[in-house]
């Protein structure tokens, strides 16, 4: 039987709950001691989120990581946290929602709608990514699938995902440290949409989740 994503496009509901609890604990700890470097707080929270996701995956028996592959994939592998990959972005809504049919990992077609464009600067380059919602679903978070020059060598060949909460101001933060692999990376039974060609970034994004075993020689990293 074909299985789709965990919550929307590869997340897990239990991950969010665990992360929320961890952030509350971290917030209380920060209030009780001397001031802490904002970068250190950011890295600590990011690492807590990653640990929570590993824990959630272990609790979900066989999903999304099959039991026989846990030693291969868990704990999940990431590039080292790098705050320079967390950038401000402006969101330009589409004049009209454009229907987009995204091919998926199982050979199906996922009906999506392009709802706008996120424009940002990364590593000194002006870039943009299309933001989507699935047709027929409430337009809550923005689904931002992308690929980059690490795809196929250091990260999943088909690309990675970002889920970004909407804001009322139109000003967003794109944090590539939170980029994650779709569930079909761990388990081919999942049905995951591929990023469109327009969302291929012309530079390597060495942030967020990476392959359990990189194809890049150590000297080239």
C-alpha positions, 0 to 999 in steps of 0.5 A, spaced: 500 500 500 502 506 498 504 511 503 504 518 503 507 524 507 507 524 515 504 530 516 504 534 510 510 533 506 515 529 510 514 532 517 511 528 523 506 531 528 510 528 534 516 532 532 513 538 533 510 537 540 517 534 542 520 540 539 515 545 543 517 542 549 524 542 548 524 550 546 520 551 553 525 548 557 531 551 553 527 558 554 526 557 562 534 555 562 536 562 558 531 566 563 535 563 569 542 564 568 547 570 565 545 572 558 547 567 552 550 568 545 544 568 540 548 564 536 549 559 541 542 559 543 540 558 536 545 552 535 542 549 541 535 550 539 537 547 532 540 541 535 534 540 540 530 540 534 534 534 531 534 530 537 527 530 537 526 528 530 530 522 531 526 520 537 520 521 534 522 517 528 525 511 533 518 511 536 514 511 530 515 503 528 517 502 521 515 509 519 518 513 516 524 509 517 523 501 516 526 497 522 531 494 518 534 501 516 534 504 522 542 503 523 543 506 516 539 512 517 538 514 525 541 518 527 539 523 521 545 526 518 546 534 518 551 539 515 554 543 521 549 548 524 551 555 520 547 561 521 549 564 515 544 559 511 538 563 515 536 569 511 531 574 510 526 573 505 520 577 502 514 574 499 511 576 493 504 573 492 502 570 485 497 575 482 493 568 481 494 561 483 497 557 478 496 550 478 502 546 478 503 538 477 509 535 480 511 528 479 512 524 485 517 519 487 512 513 485 510 516 478 504 519 480 502 527 479 501 531 485 496 537 484 499 543 487 498 551 486 504 556 486 502 561 491 508 566 491 515 567 490 520 568 496 526 572 494 532 572 498 540 573 498 544 567 500 552 567 499 552 574 496 547 572 490 540 574 489 535 568 489 528 566 489 524 560 490 517 558 488 512 557 494 506 552 494 500 549 497 497 542 495 490 543 491 484 543 496 488 544 502 488 550 507 493 555 505 497 555 512 504 553 511 508 554 505 511 548 501 518 550 498 521 544 495 528 545 492 534 542 489 541 545 489 548 543 487 549 538 493 543 534 490 545 527 488 552 528 491 551 530 499 544 530 499 538 526 496 538 527 489 531 529 488 532 535 493 529 537 499 524 541 503 522 547 507 516 548 510 515 555 512 509 558 516 506 564 513 506 571 516 502 577 516 508 582 514 510 578 508 517 578 511 520 571 512 526 567 514 528 562 510 533 557 514 536 552 510 539 549 516 532 546 517 531 543 510 529 536 510 529 530 506 522 527 504 520 521 507 521 517 500 529 518 501 528 513 507 522 509 504 520 508 497 513 506 499 512 514 500 509 518 495 513 525 495 513 530 490 519 533 486 521 540 486 520 543 479 526 546 475 524 553 477 526 551 484 533 549 483 538 553 486 545 555 482 549 554 488 551 548 493 547 549 500 551 545 505 546 546 511 540 542 513 539 534 512 544 530 508 545 523 506 547 518 511 553 517 506 556 522 502 558 521 495 563 527 495 571 525 497 573 528 503 578 532 500 572 536 496 568 537 502 
